[in-house]
Amino acid sequence: MILFVFGNNEVEIFRNSSLIGSGVLSDGLYLLNLDPNSIVQRQSDVCNVVGNKHGRVIKSSSMLWHKRLGHISRKRIERLIKENILHSLDFSDFDNCIDRIKGKLTAKTRKTSGSRKEGILQLTHTDICGPITPIALGGYRYFITFTDDFSQYGWIYLLYEKSESLDSFKEFKAAIELKFDTQVKCIHSDRGGEFYGKYDETCRNLGPFARFLQECGVETMYTMPDTPQQTVLLKGVIVHLWR
C-alpha cells in the first residue's frame, strides 16, 4: 500500500511503512525528490522525531505515527490499528504533542455553514491537478482525486491528459460501488470544462463527464466561479494510488 502524508507544505510518500520519496509545495504543486541519498537522510529525520529519554526510537509509540500522519487524532489512529493498517501502538505519550495542542487553540470561534455527510458515497469531491512539472514517472502529467465526504478517504488516479478524467471516474465508480455495495450519489467539482462543459452562443453544452453523470442519475454540485477555497483538498488523509 502506498501512503501519502501531507503537512507543513510537504508530502512524504511511504510504501509499506518505508519512506520512498518526499516533496515540497511550490506554486501550488509538490516538487518530488526521489534521490536515494536524500531519502535515506529523510528516513533518519522521521525516525528521530520521537524518542525516549535515552535517545532511542520507540517504534511502538503512537506519537511517532501521530506525527508521520500529519497530527491525526487518536481515534483515527485506533481505527487504522483496528483495520490492520498499523500494528499495535503505545498511547502512553500521546497527549504530549505540543503542535497538536497549539492547533486546537483558536483566537475566536468560527461558524461554518457546511456539515459532514452521514453516509459513505453520499457526496464525493473531485478535482484535477496539472500539468505536473517535472513529468511523473511513466509520463503522467496530471492526476485526478476523488474524496469521500463522510470518511475523508481519497483516491488518486494518474492521467496523461485531462480528457482521461471520465475514464478514471468510471473505473473509480465501478470499483467503489462494488466494494461498498452502494452507489455514488453526488459529485462535487469546480466548473472546469472537463467536468462542467462549455458555453457557446446557444447555451451550455454538457461535456462527456457531465453527460455521463446525468445518464447515471448522479447529482452534481459545482463551486462558484473564482472560489478555489470551496474545493476539498487531500490534507492529512489516507489516499489510495491507482495505476
SULHUFEN-V782560 format. One record per pair of residues at least 4 apart in sequence whose C-alpha atoms are under 7 Angstrom apart, sorted by sequence separation. I is the first residue (numbers start at 1). J is the second residue. D is the distance in whole Angstrom. If there is no record, write none. Layout:
i=I j=J d=D
i=I j=J d=D
This chain:
i=6 j=10 d=6
i=7 j=11 d=6
i=14 j=18 d=5
i=15 j=19 d=6
i=25 j=29 d=5
i=26 j=30 d=6
i=35 j=39 d=6
i=36 j=40 d=6
i=37 j=41 d=7
i=38 j=42 d=6
i=39 j=43 d=6
i=40 j=44 d=6
i=41 j=45 d=6
i=42 j=46 d=6
i=43 j=47 d=6
i=44 j=48 d=6
i=45 j=49 d=7
i=51 j=55 d=5
i=52 j=56 d=6
i=62 j=66 d=6
i=63 j=67 d=6
i=64 j=68 d=6
i=65 j=69 d=6
i=66 j=70 d=7
i=67 j=71 d=5
i=72 j=76 d=7
i=73 j=77 d=7
i=74 j=78 d=6
i=75 j=79 d=6
i=76 j=80 d=6
i=77 j=81 d=6
i=78 j=82 d=6
i=79 j=83 d=6
i=80 j=84 d=6
i=81 j=85 d=6
i=97 j=101 d=7
i=98 j=102 d=6
i=99 j=103 d=6
i=100 j=104 d=7
i=101 j=105 d=7
i=135 j=139 d=6
i=136 j=140 d=5
i=148 j=152 d=5
i=164 j=168 d=6
i=165 j=169 d=6
i=166 j=170 d=6
i=167 j=171 d=6
i=168 j=172 d=6
i=169 j=173 d=6
i=170 j=174 d=6
i=171 j=175 d=6
i=172 j=176 d=6
i=173 j=177 d=6
i=174 j=178 d=6
i=175 j=179 d=6
i=176 j=180 d=6
i=177 j=181 d=5
i=191 j=195 d=6
i=192 j=196 d=6
i=193 j=197 d=5
i=199 j=203 d=6
i=200 j=204 d=6
i=206 j=210 d=6
i=207 j=211 d=6
i=208 j=212 d=6
i=209 j=213 d=6
i=210 j=214 d=6
i=211 j=215 d=6
i=212 j=216 d=6
i=213 j=217 d=6
i=214 j=218 d=6
i=223 j=227 d=7
i=6 j=11 d=5
i=14 j=19 d=4
i=15 j=20 d=7
i=25 j=30 d=4
i=26 j=31 d=7
i=34 j=39 d=7
i=51 j=56 d=5
i=52 j=57 d=7
i=66 j=71 d=5
i=80 j=85 d=5
i=81 j=86 d=5
i=117 j=122 d=7
i=135 j=140 d=6
i=136 j=141 d=6
i=147 j=152 d=6
i=148 j=153 d=6
i=159 j=164 d=6
i=177 j=182 d=5
i=191 j=196 d=5
i=193 j=198 d=6
i=199 j=204 d=4
i=206 j=211 d=6
i=213 j=218 d=5
i=5 j=11 d=5
i=6 j=12 d=7
i=13 j=19 d=6
i=14 j=20 d=6
i=24 j=30 d=5
i=25 j=31 d=6
i=51 j=57 d=4
i=52 j=58 d=7
i=66 j=72 d=6
i=80 j=86 d=6
i=81 j=87 d=6
i=117 j=123 d=7
i=135 j=141 d=5
i=147 j=153 d=6
i=148 j=154 d=6
i=177 j=183 d=5
i=198 j=204 d=6
i=199 j=205 d=6
i=4 j=11 d=7
i=5 j=12 d=5
i=13 j=20 d=6
i=23 j=30 d=5
i=24 j=31 d=5
i=50 j=57 d=6
i=51 j=58 d=6
i=81 j=88 d=6
i=147 j=154 d=4
i=177 j=184 d=7
i=197 j=204 d=7
i=198 j=205 d=5
i=223 j=230 d=6
i=4 j=12 d=6
i=5 j=13 d=7
i=13 j=21 d=5
i=23 j=31 d=5
i=24 j=32 d=7
i=50 j=58 d=7
i=146 j=154 d=5
i=147 j=155 d=6
i=197 j=205 d=6
i=198 j=206 d=7
i=4 j=13 d=5
i=12 j=21 d=6
i=13 j=22 d=6
i=23 j=32 d=4
i=48 j=57 d=6
i=132 j=141 d=5
i=145 j=154 d=7
i=146 j=155 d=5
i=197 j=206 d=4
i=3 j=13 d=6
i=4 j=14 d=6
i=12 j=22 d=4
i=22 j=32 d=6
i=23 j=33 d=6
i=47 j=57 d=7
i=131 j=141 d=5
i=132 j=142 d=6
i=145 j=155 d=6
i=146 j=156 d=7
i=196 j=206 d=7
i=197 j=207 d=4
i=3 j=14 d=5
i=11 j=22 d=6
i=12 j=23 d=7
i=21 j=32 d=7
i=22 j=33 d=5
i=130 j=141 d=6
i=131 j=142 d=5
i=145 j=156 d=5
i=157 j=168 d=7
i=173 j=184 d=7
i=196 j=207 d=6
i=2 j=14 d=6
i=3 j=15 d=6
i=11 j=23 d=5
i=21 j=33 d=6
i=22 j=34 d=7
i=130 j=142 d=4
i=144 j=156 d=6
i=145 j=157 d=7
i=195 j=207 d=7
i=2 j=15 d=5
i=10 j=23 d=6
i=11 j=24 d=6
i=21 j=34 d=5
i=50 j=63 d=7
i=129 j=142 d=6
i=130 j=143 d=7
i=143 j=156 d=7
i=144 j=157 d=5
i=194 j=207 d=7
i=197 j=210 d=7
i=1 j=15 d=6
i=2 j=16 d=7
i=10 j=24 d=5
i=50 j=64 d=6
i=128 j=142 d=7
i=129 j=143 d=6
i=143 j=157 d=6
i=144 j=158 d=7
i=193 j=207 d=7
i=195 j=209 d=5
i=196 j=210 d=6
i=1 j=16 d=6
i=9 j=24 d=6
i=10 j=25 d=6
i=49 j=64 d=7
i=128 j=143 d=6
i=129 j=144 d=6
i=143 j=158 d=4
i=194 j=209 d=7
i=195 j=210 d=6
i=9 j=25 d=5
i=128 j=144 d=4
i=142 j=158 d=6
i=143 j=159 d=5
i=127 j=144 d=6
i=128 j=145 d=6
i=142 j=159 d=5
i=21 j=39 d=6
i=126 j=144 d=7
i=127 j=145 d=6
i=140 j=158 d=6
i=141 j=159 d=6
i=142 j=160 d=6
i=20 j=39 d=7
i=126 j=145 d=5
i=140 j=159 d=5
i=141 j=160 d=5
i=142 j=161 d=6
i=19 j=39 d=7
i=126 j=146 d=5
i=140 j=160 d=5
i=141 j=161 d=7
i=142 j=162 d=7
i=125 j=146 d=6
i=126 j=147 d=6
i=139 j=160 d=7
i=144 j=165 d=7
i=124 j=146 d=6
i=125 j=147 d=5
i=124 j=147 d=5
i=125 j=148 d=6
i=19 j=43 d=6
i=124 j=148 d=5
i=125 j=149 d=7
i=123 j=148 d=6
i=124 j=149 d=6
i=123 j=149 d=6
i=62 j=89 d=5
i=121 j=148 d=6
i=61 j=89 d=6
i=62 j=90 d=5
i=120 j=148 d=7
i=60 j=89 d=5
i=61 j=90 d=5
i=62 j=91 d=5
i=71 j=100 d=6
i=60 j=90 d=6
i=61 j=91 d=7
i=63 j=93 d=7
i=120 j=150 d=5
i=63 j=94 d=5
i=119 j=150 d=6
i=120 j=151 d=7
i=163 j=194 d=7
i=191 j=222 d=6
i=62 j=94 d=6
i=117 j=149 d=6
i=118 j=150 d=6
i=162 j=194 d=7
i=186 j=218 d=5
i=187 j=219 d=6
i=188 j=220 d=6
i=189 j=221 d=6
i=190 j=222 d=5
i=191 j=223 d=7
i=116 j=149 d=6
i=117 j=150 d=5
i=185 j=218 d=5
i=186 j=219 d=4
i=187 j=220 d=5
i=188 j=221 d=5
i=189 j=222 d=5
i=190 j=223 d=5
i=116 j=150 d=6
i=184 j=218 d=7
i=185 j=219 d=6
i=186 j=220 d=6
i=187 j=221 d=6
i=188 j=222 d=6
i=189 j=223 d=6
i=166 j=209 d=5
i=121 j=183 d=7
i=122 j=184 d=6
i=123 j=185 d=6
i=124 j=186 d=6
i=125 j=187 d=6
i=126 j=188 d=6
i=127 j=189 d=6
i=5 j=68 d=7
i=7 j=70 d=6
i=121 j=184 d=5
i=122 j=185 d=5
i=123 j=186 d=5
i=124 j=187 d=5
i=125 j=188 d=5
i=126 j=189 d=5
i=5 j=69 d=5
i=6 j=70 d=6
i=121 j=185 d=6
i=122 j=186 d=6
i=123 j=187 d=6
i=124 j=188 d=6
i=125 j=189 d=6
i=5 j=70 d=6
i=156 j=239 d=7
i=153 j=237 d=6
i=154 j=238 d=6
i=155 j=239 d=5
i=156 j=240 d=6
i=157 j=241 d=6
i=152 j=237 d=7
i=153 j=238 d=6
i=154 j=239 d=5
i=155 j=240 d=5
i=156 j=241 d=5
i=157 j=242 d=5
i=158 j=243 d=6
i=153 j=239 d=6
i=154 j=240 d=6
i=155 j=241 d=6
i=156 j=242 d=6
i=157 j=243 d=7
i=125 j=232 d=6
i=70 j=236 d=5
i=69 j=236 d=6
i=6 j=235 d=5
i=7 j=236 d=7
i=6 j=236 d=5
i=5 j=236 d=6
i=4 j=238 d=7
i=3 j=238 d=6
i=4 j=239 d=6
i=3 j=239 d=6
i=2 j=240 d=7
i=2 j=241 d=7
